[in-house]
Amino acid sequence: MAGSSSAYDVIIIGAGAAGLMCAATAGYRGRRVLVLDHANKPGKKILMSGGGRCNFTNLNSTPANFLSDNPHYCISALKRYTPQDFLELVDRHDVEYEEKAPGQLFCRDSAKDVLNVLLTECEWAGAEIRLKTQIQKVREVNGGYQVVTGSGVLSCESLVVACGGLSIPTMGATGFGYELARTFGLNVLPTRAGLVPFTLQPELKQQLAPLSGVSCPVDAHCHNEHFREPMLVTHRGLSGPAMLQVSSYWRPGDEVHINLLPGQPIREDLLALRKQKPQSTPAQYLNQHLPKRFAQAFNELQGWHGPLQGCSNQDIEQIADTLGNWTVKPAGTEGYRTAEVTLGGVDTRQLSSKTMAVLDRPNLFFIGEVVDVTGHLGGHNFQWAWASGVAAGNEA
């Protein structure tokens, strides 16, 4: 471990998933590594992720699970460090984990287990971690970098920026990485909250208020992106995996289309029901397929009263269309306060897809959430952190 010397081979700004992974990787190459973070603890977002159990990868992760203005950029790193590679690391440390949804791996006990793997690896690799450190300025000096902190000036050959995005400011998230990128003349694409719950217009919010806490499986889509996952009604709007996934593609003013009965031939069901049991109501049909509270409230919302025998073919068509394509125009999202990720960020066209280094500055790297690569819900963002961290760590 370093003593009083202020010269390092590699300084990494940010002690999150990508930064710690990068530190261990570079340290094992014999590089003298220092990780700096303004927080009082490393890996805060790791600890709170997945409800404190950390969905640390997804076995089915492919480049198709990522959004970016430059979609091919993530392919190289993801190919070279796969979910299987991270799984081997976790297995070496005897971490118990379980597969909750297909491909989604969570710690069985606590997210601390994954953080401990990273901290142990950093220790074994000889990487130093310094917390509660404010960075005041970064400047280029003699082909390397100087980092001015509240407790002195540090220098390094390679600088890695891994300080995350703007999501969850209570965890200490700031736009520092973007500011730094701009000072080096890099283009930063507009940022917005991703994987975030929707808020609703007052009228619909009030109508759905009694359903707060009710969840049902849906197929939600926006801009031709479909997600078949649960939707959760909250006292503020719509959440749950289906809504979080769609939110990354949604822009203000867009509609979200929700099939409340995915996989059901709704129109055929209703026509058959009208023929066989003419006295049955749309509410009774809904009760068979949706949580009772949701079925009742949705039926009230639509004003569907009376038996199916009183419904014309056109009425049935309309009911089927409403259930199969319920169209909601969100008022907005809950924003960075509850967003799991930040969309946008450092434009990857200026970075090497092999090393994550700035193309005209081969010893300045940007990794993790600060760059314009954002994964779907379900462990993909951690996989990007590991893969981008390893790519930079092998080079820095």
Residue, then its C-alpha position, 0 to 999 in steps of 0.5 A: m500500500a502507498g505511503s506518503s508518495s503522491a505519484y501513481d501509475v493509475i488514478i481512478i475517480g469513483a469507487g463504484a462497480a466499474g471503478l473497483m473492477c478496473a482497479a483490481t484489473a490494473g493492479y494485477r498487471g503490476r500497476r500502482v493504483l489509487v481509487l478516489d471517491h468523495a463518499n464515505k463508503p465504497g460501492k454505495k449503489i452496489l449495496m442498495s441495488g436489487g433491494g439490497r441483494c444486488n442483481f450483479t449480472n444477467l446470463n442472457s446479456t447481449p449488446a441488444n440489451f443496451l441503449s446508446d447513440n452509438p449502438h455498436y460501441c459496447i459489443s467489443a467489451l461485452k464480448r471480451y468479459t462475459p457474465q460467465d467470467f464474472l460468475e467465475l469470480v463470484d464462485r472463487h469467492d464462494v458467494e451464494y447466489e440465486e436466479k430470480a427471473p430467467g438469467q437474473l442473478f442476485c446474491r442470496d444473502s446481501a449485496k455486501d457479498v459482491l462489494n466484498v469480492l471487489l474490495t478483496e480483489c483490490e486488496w490482493a491486487g495492491a490497489e489503494i482506495r481513498l474515500k472522503t476525498q474532494i477533487q477540485k481540479v484535474r489537469e494534463v501535465n507532461g503527458g500524464y495527469q495531476v489531480v488536485t484534491g482537498s488534501g494535496v496534489l496527486s499525479c498519474e500516468s493514466l486517469v480513469v473516470a468512473c464516477g457514474g451518472l446523475s441517478i440517485p443523488t442521495m447516494g452522492a451522484t453528481g455530474f462531475g464526470y460529465e464536467l471533466a469530459r467537457t474540460f477535455g473537449l469531449n462531447v457529452l450527449p444530453t442526459r436523462a433519467g432511465l429505468v424510472p417510474f412514471t408519474l400520471q396526470p392528476e385525473l388518472k392518478q386519482q382514478l388509479a389511487p385505490l390500486s396502489g400496491v397492485s401488480c399485474p403482468v403486462d406487455a408494455h411498449c413504446h417506440n416499438e420496444h416491447f417488455r413483458e413484465p409486471m407493472l405496479v400501480t403506485h400512489r404516484g403513478l406506474s412502476g414495476p419492471a415493465m414501466l421501468q424498462v419502457s421509461s428508457y425509451w419514452r420521451p415527454g409527450d409519448e404514449v405508452h401502450i399496455n396490453l393488460l392481458p398478454g397472450q390472451p385472445i381477448r376479442e375471441d374470449l369475449l365473443a365466446l363468452r357472449k355466446q355461451k354465457p350471455q349474462s356474464t359481464p366484462a368485470q367477470y371476465l377481468n376477474q378471471h385474468l387480473p388481480k380482483r382489485f385491479a379488475q374492479a377498478f379498471n372496469e369502473l374506470q372504463g364504465w363497463h356495466g351490464p351483461l355481454q349480451g347487451c354488447s354489439n360486436q363493435d362494443i366488444e371490439q372496443i373492450a378488447d382494444t382497451l384491454g389489449n392496448w390501454t394507452v396511457k400518456p404519462a405526465g413525466t417520470e420521477g426523475y433522477r431521485t429514483a432512477e436506476v440509471t442515467l441515459g446519455g453521457v460521454d459520447t462513445r464515438q470519441l472513445s476506443s471500444k477496445t480500451m475505453a480510452v479517449l481516441d486522441r488521449p490514450n491514457l484518459f479513460f471513461i467507463g461505466e455509467v458516465v458513458d453513453v451506454t445504458g442497459h435494460l433492467g435485470g443485471h445488464n448495467f452491472q455487466w457493463a460496469w464489469a466489462s468496461g472496467v476490465a477493458a480499461g484496467n487491461e490498458a491503463 
